[in-house]
Each structure stands twice: as C-alpha cells, then as structure tokens.
Amino acid sequence: MPADLSNRFGRAMRGDFCLDQDVAFLNHGSFGATPRVVLAAQQGWRDAMERQPVRFMGRLLPPGLDAARAALAGFVGADPADLAFVENASAGVNSVLRSLAFAPGDEILATALGYPAVLNAARYVAERSGARLVTVELALPIADPAAIRGAIGAALTSRTRLAILDHVTSASACVMPIAELIEDCRRAGVPVLVDGAHAPGMLPLALDRLGADWYTGNCHKWLFAPKGAAFLHARRDRRDALHPLVISHGLNKGLHAEFDWPGTRDFTAWLAIADAVAFHRDHGSDAIRDHNRRLAGAMAAELAAHWGTELAVAPAMLGSMATVRVPRFGPATPEQASALHDRLIDDYRVEVPVWALGDSLWLRISAQIYNERDDYERLARAVCEIAGR
C-alpha cells in the first residue's frame, strides 16, 4: 500500500466490523459491510419498536424517517423533499419503470454493462407494452470516457423514451462520465434514470446539480448502512408522477407519504442511515474515498502486472473497485467463474467475485478502509497457484 495513505485505515479497522478475521474480504462491492456502531444504532431502533410497536409506528417513525432523510440529503447534495427511501437500487429502478407509460415502438436504452437485474426489469416492462430494450455494447477494456459517450450518443433515436445509465458499472467497475451523459441525453430530449447503486459513499455526490430525472442509490454498500437501506431521488418536476412498487395508504398524497409507508416492515435500516452518514463523516469522507480509490487502483495494477493481464477500464475511470482479467486456465464460462470463486474462498479464504465477460474470466476487487496490501497479495498468490503458474 502506498506509504502516504492514512495509518488509521487497514487491519486496525477490522475490529469495527463483524467480518471473519481470517478472510481476505475483497468484495465490499456486493453487499457492503456495516460497522458495529451502526448495527448497534439499528438495534436500538428495533428495541424501541418492539417495546411499543403502535407508539413506534405512529409517533416515533415519522420524525425518525425525516431525520434520517435530512442526514442523507446533506450527504448526497439533495433537497430532502426530493428523496424517498427504498430497500435497494433495484427497487428504485423498478419504481420508476413501473410509473412510466411506454407504447409500441418506444425504446428504453441501457448498456450491456448494466446490472443484470436492472436489464431484466427494463426488458420486462418493455415487453409488456410493446416497446423494446436497446442495449449498447461497450467492449472491455475501456480506455476512454469519450468512447462511452460516443456509443451511447449514437444509439439515441427519436424513439428513445428513457435512458438507464450506471454511475458505476457493477461487474466492470467503470465510473461512467455520468454528468456528460446526462447532458447528452438532455440535448436529445431523453429522460435519464441513473442506477447509482455503488456511488453513495464511493463518490462525492451533488444530486441537485447533477440534474438526472431520477437517481437511485444504495446506502448499504459504500455508505456503511444496514442491508435494505437505499434511496430514490426524483427531480422536482418528476415527483408527482412517481409511485412506489407497493401502493398503500399514501397514494397521491406526495412522495414521502407514498414511499415512507409501504405497509408493515422493519424500518430500522432506513432509520440507521443517519448513523451510517455520521460514521462516514467521522472517519473523514474525503479520506475514505481517497484511500479506497488509491488502494483499488494500485492493487489492481499490481495484480494485472503480476498475472500478465489487464484492467477492464482505464485507471482514471476507477473508484473503490477495479476489475482485472484472470490468467487463462480454462474456459471462460459462468460455471468456471463460479468454480474459481468457490476455490478462492474455500481453499484460500479470499472472498472476491469472478465473472465470465466476453471470452475471459475477470475478477473485481474492492478496497475499503479495513483492507490492506496483504489481502491482495494473498489473492495474487492464490490465483497463480490455481492456474498452475
């Protein structure tokens, strides 16, 4: 690890999380990891709920959600009035898709690097209305943001009714030129839904200035909130036509009335978002982002050099994750990817996702404040041993 990274981070931070101490956990990007202090705050809310459920739901919950929303809004640069809570970014995407009307001949634009669940949702909605999903191919490796803009711009047509764009792609870990893409789409008259599942906590956000029609992001990944904590941001002129997946008592009574009460559920993950924001800020949000970005980039470059392979995207387009091509030692199939993942965790105690993308296997490393060089060195040795090199 570069010597000038903060000494506060690394192995010394592992005790703040519930992670297995003997696992090199390089997969924060999939589901995150919640600090003990945030879990304790969530449990405090859960205890209050169970002591007097009626009082909690009727009197404590509404102001608690407002406070959590205010804390989140300050962190992501948004007006609280434009933020709704959802369980995850997929729910946010589905809420927008199901609130829009499409007709035969309409097109929904996305990229082939989009999250599979999101592409499934777009395809499902398109097929029910006679519209079609258009997926833009972005071949790996990606060397230049201009290539992304060019490919997406060329696919926009007079039939495009919605563009679904990733802020950070999942498997390939590419930080997209999202502000420029939104502007390109705006000039073409195309509304934009941003899948920002990985962005909150990984990248600085100013959603009001970004100007997307809708933006959804997870808080349980890089913002340290409990699982089931996410948000959906709607630009002011898009709020009234937006509805949650569960239609309940708040129908047509405003964004918060509709989304805050989908029915009885455990609301404590949303309520603990304020504590997650506090944890992130207490440890220095800029320092966290800088540490993670630099560590991910440096370790990815070393892995690629050690294996004689390459990165999926240029270093300048990385955040807290990086995807590296795996040395060829078998067919690039989903089965082979799953087998390699299982071998790494079962035999070497290294947790890292592996995917078959194109004609190669790729693995995606994450960097979080509890990671350090030894974690990645263990991965490098394990892959070489498995590959017989």
Buried (B, 14 or more C-beta within 10 A) or exposed (E): BEEEBEEEBBEEBBEBBEBEEEBBBBBBBEEBBBBEBBBEBBEBBBEBBEEEEEEBBEEBBEEBBEBBBBBBBEBBBBEBBBBBBBBBBBBBBBBBBBBBEBEEEBBBBBBBBBBEBBBBBBBEBBEEBEBBBBBBEBEBBBEEBEEBBEBBBEBBEEBBBBBBBBBBBBBBBBBBBBBBBBBBBBEBEBBBBBBBBBBBBBBEBEBBEBBBBBBBBBBBBBBBBBBBBBBBBBBEEBBEEBBBBEEEEBEEEEBBBBBBBBEEEEBBBBBBBBBBBBBBBEBBBEBBBEBBBBBBBBBBBBBBEBBEBBBBBEEEBBBBBBBBBBBEBBEBEEEBBEBBBEBBBEEBBBBBBBBBBEEBBBBBBBBBBBBBBEBBBBBBEBBBEBBEE
